[in-house]
Amino acid sequence: MSGKDSVTCAFAISLTIAVLLVGVLYSVFAISINSGRIAQLLSFESRMQDKAAAIAKDPHASNVDALQSELATLTGDRDSLRGQIYYGKSEDWGLGFVHCILPLDGRCFHRNASETNNLYLAMASGALGACLSLLLGFRAQATSDQPAPRISGNVVSVVCLIPLGLIVGLLTLYLLRGTKGALLTPLSEVVQIENPYGIAFACTMAAFFSDRILSWLSTLVDRLPIKKSP
């Protein structure tokens, strides 16, 4: 391998690892914040039910006023959390794109609605799937006894496959969110699509097999009947 080819190969691998690290950070922040919101909301709902049941059990108890006050507080906290789930945390809306382009500040994900974080998660998971495919390709190329292909093709693969992974990740989320009925029945038994971990798994696996999926879609489009103009 020539010196130029070595530099090109090292650049392709370094770029893949850099994208991998950024994708991991995006995934960790998005999953942890969305999962935390879901767990906190369930906790509020459970505690509210307990307070309401205690009040209903003995409406004339001496601690009813305290229970009602606690229930009102929990209701306000729950509604505030629902606002964060739907619209993000208002205190962090002032954070700009430049500050948040690298996922180093958790407030950048608190400012987002949970569905916005899911979109970021889908793209990050798609990038992770593409990076996994690339790294396996680099490893197979390094350990193969066959003559190595042109090294400059590695850079082309990285530049093309990572954006494809982002797109396939988004397409997977669109499919999971937008398709109803029998089509998702087999998938829903394996992947919990309302869980951020389920979204991350589905998007990563779809991006890992993006070449085959896109090839299949291309073949499917080619087979569609085209109405010819008279």
FENGIVEN-V434706 format. One record per backbone hydrogen bond with DSSP energy under -1.0 kcal/mol. CO is the residue of the C=O (numbers start at 1). NH is the residue of the N-H. Records with the same first field share a line. If there is no record, write none. Layout:
# FENGIVEN-V434706
CO: NH  NH
This chain:
# FENGIVEN-V434706
2: 6
3: 7
4: 8
5: 9
6: 10
7: 11
8: 12
9: 13
10: 14
11: 15
12: 16
13: 17
14: 18
15: 19
16: 20
17: 21
18: 22
19: 23
20: 24
21: 25
22: 26
23: 27
24: 28
25: 29
26: 30
27: 31
28: 32
29: 33
30: 34
31: 35
32: 36
33: 37
34: 38
35: 39
36: 40
37: 41
38: 42
39: 43
40: 44
41: 45
42: 46
43: 47
44: 48
45: 49
46: 50
47: 51
48: 52
49: 53
50: 54
51: 55
52: 56
53: 57
54: 58
58: 61
61: 64
63: 67
64: 68
65: 69
66: 70
67: 71
68: 72
69: 73
70: 74
71: 75
72: 76
73: 77
74: 78
75: 79
76: 80
77: 81
78: 82
79: 83
80: 84
81: 85
82: 86
83: 87
84: 88
85: 114
89: 92
90: 93
92: 95
96: 100
97: 101
102: 104
105: 108
106: 109  110
107: 111
110: 89
113: 117
114: 118
115: 119
116: 120
117: 121
118: 122
119: 123
120: 124
121: 125
122: 126
123: 127
124: 128
125: 129
126: 130
127: 131
128: 132
129: 133
130: 134
131: 135
132: 136
133: 137
134: 138
135: 139
136: 140
137: 141
138: 142
139: 143
150: 153
151: 154
152: 156
153: 157
154: 158
155: 159
156: 160
157: 161
158: 162
160: 164
161: 165
162: 166
163: 167
164: 168
165: 169
166: 170
167: 171
168: 172
169: 173
170: 174
171: 175
172: 176
173: 177
174: 178
175: 179
184: 188
187: 190  191
191: 193
192: 195
195: 199
196: 200
197: 201
198: 202
199: 203
200: 204
201: 205
202: 206
203: 207
204: 208
205: 209
207: 210
209: 213
210: 214
211: 215
212: 216
213: 217
214: 218
215: 219
216: 220
217: 221
218: 222
219: 223
221: 224
